[in-house]
Amino acid sequence: MGEGSADPLDSYSATVIRVAETVTPHVAAIEMTGKGRSGRFRVGAGSAVLFTSDGYLLTNAHVVSGTQSGHAVFTDGSKTEIEIVGADRLSDLAIVRGRAQAAPPADFGDAENLKVGQLVVAVGNPLGLAGSVTAGVVSGLGRSIPIWAGRNRRVIEDVIQTDAALNSGSSGGALADAHSRIVGINTAVAGAGLGLAIPINATSRRIISSLLTDGRVRRAYLGLVSTPVQLPVSAVMRTGKREGLRIVEVLPDSPAERAGVQPADVLLSVGKKSVSNAESLQKLMFAEAIGAPLDLVVLRDGREQHLVAVPEEMTDAG
């Protein structure tokens, strides 16, 4: 290789290094604790992202589940006690608050602008060490995944799938783009075997606002596991729509099952609004949709079917 030749890995490495150096100071290790007869004990641990100048951090709901307080440690060694502000298990997002930090808050981006194949960098802070950094690409968008919460099935909607490796200590950490903007909150969901992140977009910003204001989010629940699909030309001609959501699974005894939705259906519209990814569906699933009849249009065996579902409120028992 000639003296003037450039190693193509240099540019990639330089980008990852720059993002890691920019994002790592915003990411804390958090340890959630409980109190017993013999003193305090650890309940859960993970990472969290500082997103305000007065000490609010964003993390995963499953990281803080079962406790109300703990502490956060940043990579510069600074430590603060934290308390839970609010958590939303359906989105797997939670907010905790400590004292104001010297580090500036992270810069949020918009996951709506992500493309499959785009470089992303996952930054966690497991156990308060110097930070854990992995890089990869976006391998899927707009997915929804089923998880177990105790004995109940839930669906986390609109996740980003990436091949950036995650471990349990990185749960609640940052997924950043090449410009060091936070586009997702990593979630290492046990048993999923995938790199997954909750996107930062209009819906998650609404969730964050509700958590800050009320400490909770009232969410409507249909009980669908779906994936975005492009419609075949024949279906485009017949329906006038190019995209939809293929139903992968309908959860038992859910509003969707009672409405007659079936696996392999393609969901075209909800409440007369087109849906083409989990984000477009999730935008419709807030408090105002609970208990209200909702028109669903699905494509089944090449024909449109009109169904009516009545979303329920997602509760901790549901």
N, C-alpha and C positions, 0 to 999 in steps of 0.2 A: 504494500500500500504506500503510495507516494507521500512525501512530507506534507503536501497541502491537502491531502484527503481528510475528510471528516468522518469520524466514527458515528454511524447513525444512532447508536445507543446514547451518545453524549447528549443529544437534544432531549431524548426521553428521560434520561437520568436527571438532567438539569431541571426539567419541569417537575419531576417527582420530588426532588430535593427542595426546590423553591416552595412547592405547596406544603410539604411537610414542615419546613421551617416557619411558614406563615401560620399554619393551622394549629400546630401542636400546642402553642401557648394558650389557646382557647379551650383545650380539652383537658378535663380533670378526671382523675380516678375518684369514684365515689364508693363508699362503704356504708351500707344501711345497717343499723343496729337495733336490737331489742334489749329489754331489761328483764333480767331474771333474778332469782335469789342470790346467785353468786356474782352478780354484776351484769355488765352489758355484754352482749354476744352478737356476732355477725349474722344478719338475716340474708343479705344479698350484696352483690358488688358488681360494678361495671364501670362505664365511662359516662361523661356528660359534657355538653357543649355550652360554654358561657355565651349568652346571646343578648344580654343587656349590661349596661355599665353599673347597675346597682345590684348585681349578684344573682340574677336568675339564670338557671341552667336547664337545658332541655336534655332529656334522657328517655329511656324506655320505661313503659309502665311495668313490665315484668321485672325490671331491675329493682324497683322500689316497692314491689308488692309485699304486703304483710307488715309494714312498719311505717313510722312517721318521721324518723329523724336519722341522722348519721353525720358523716363528714366528707369533705371533698379535699383532694390534694392535687395541686397543679404541678407541672413539670419543673417549675422554679423552686419547688419545695414549700410554697405557701399553702396553708391549710385553713379551712373554715368549717364550722359546724353548719349543717344544712337541715332544712325541714321541707316536707312535701307541701307544695302549693296545690297540686291537683294531678289527677291521672285519668287517662282514657284508655281502657283495655282494648277497645275495638281497633284503635289506630296504633296501639302500643306506644303511645307518647305520654310523657309525664314531665312536670316542671317541679324543680326543687329550688330553694333559695338559700344562699349563704350571704356573707358580708360582701360589700363591693370589692372588686379586685383591681389590682394595678394594671392587669392585662386588659387591652381593649376587647370589646365583644366581637364575636365572629361576624363575618359578612355573609348574610343569607343570599343565595341565588334563587333560581326558579327551575325546578325539575322539569317543568313543561318544555323547556328548551333542550333537554337531553336527547341524544340520538343513540341508537344501538351501535356499538362499536366505539363510542367515545371514551377517552381516557378518564378514569376516576381514581381518586386516592382515598383509601380508608385510613383514618387516624383514630386510634384509641389510646387509652391510658390505663392499661390493666395494672392493678396493685400499686399505682402511683409511681411506676418506674419512668424511664426517660421517654416513654411513648412508644406505641406500636404502629408501624406504618406498612401498609401493603398497597400495591397498585394493580390495576386491572382495567377492564373495559366494561361498559354497560352491555349486558347480554340479553336483557329483556326489560320491557316497560309495561306498565298498566296491568300487571298480574294481580291476582288475589290468591291467597293461600289459606288453607284451613290449618288451625292449630288446636291443641288441647289446652283447656284451662280447667284444671281439676278433672272432673268427669264430663265436662261440657265441651262441645265443639264450638269454635269461633272462627271467624274469617277476618284476616287482616287484609285490607283492600289496597290496591294501587301501589304495590311495592315495586321498587327498582331491584332487578336481579343483576348481580355483577359477579365476575370471577375473582374479584379481590378477596383473598382469604380473610375470614373473620374467626375470632375465638370468643368465648363467653365474656372475657374481660373487656373486649372491644364493644360489647353491646351498649348502645347509648352514645357511642362515639360519632365522629363526623365522617360523612362521605362528601368529598370536595371535588370540584371540577378543576381544570387546568389553570383557572384564574383564581384559585384558592377560595372560591365561594362555596358555602355549605349548601349542597343540593339534596342531602338526605341524612337521616339519623340511622346508623347501622343497627340492625337487630339480629342477633345470633339466636334464632328460634330453635330450641332443642329439637333434634330429629329431622329438621328440614333439609340439612345437607347442602344448603345454598348460601351464597353471599347475598343478603337481602338488606334493603334500607327503606325506611319510610320517607317518601319524597317531601321536600319543602316546596309547597305550591299553594294555590289559593285555598284549597280545602284544609291543609294542615295549618296554615296561618289562622284560619277561622277556629280550628281546634285549639291552637295556642292561645288565642284571644279569649276563648271561653274558659280555658283552664285558669288563666290569669284573673279573670273577672269573677267566675263562679266556683272554681275548683273542680268542675266536672263538665262533661259534655253530654247533653241529651241527644241520643242517636237513634234513628230509625233502623230497623233490621229486617232484611228480606231473607237471608240465608242462602246465598248463592256463592259458588266458586266459579270464576269465569276467566277467560283469556281473550284478548282482542283478536279479531279475524278480519280479513278482507273478504267481501262477498264475491261470489262468482259473477261473471258478466250477466248471466241469465237472471240472477237475483237482483242485480243492480238495475236492470231494465224493468223488472217487475215492481220493485219497491222504491226506486229512486234513491236508495242509500248505498254507499260504498263500503261501509264498515259496520261492525256490530260486536257483540260480546257472545262468544260461544260458551254455553253453560257446561262446565266440566263436572260439577256436582251440585245437587240440591240437598241441603241439609234436612234430616228427618224432622217432621213436625214443625217446620218453619213456615212463615207466611208464603214463601215461594212455592213450597210443596202443596200447601192448601189451595193455592191459586191454580195449580195444574202445570207449573213449569216443569220441564223434563230435561235430563241430561242430553246434550247434543242439540238442544234448541239454540237458536241464535237470537239473542235479545237485541231488538232494533230500537225500541223507544220505551221510555218510562215517563208516564204523565205527559205524553205528547212531546217529549223532548228526546232527541236522538242521543243514543249512548254508543260510544265507540271505544271507550277504555274505562278502567275502574274509576278513574278520577271523575269522569262525566256522570257516572252513576252515584258516586259518593257525594257529589255536590247536592244531590236531591235527598240525601238520607239524614237530614238534621231534624230538629224537634218538630217542625211544622208538618212533617210527613207522618208522624206517629198517629196511628188509628184512623188515618184518612184513606179511603179507597183510591187506589193508584192503578191507572190503566197501563197494562204491559202489552207490547206487540212483539211477538216472537216469530221467527221463521222456522217452520217445522215441515220437513219433507217437501220443501220447495213452496210451501204456502204460508201466508201470514195467518197467525192465530191471535185473537184478541182475548186477553185474560185480565182479571182484576185481582190485585193483591192488597191486603191491608197490613202495612208494616207495623211491627211491634217495637216497643222501646227496648233497646239493648240494656240489659241489667247484668249485674255481677253473677246473678244466678242463671242467666240465659245463655 
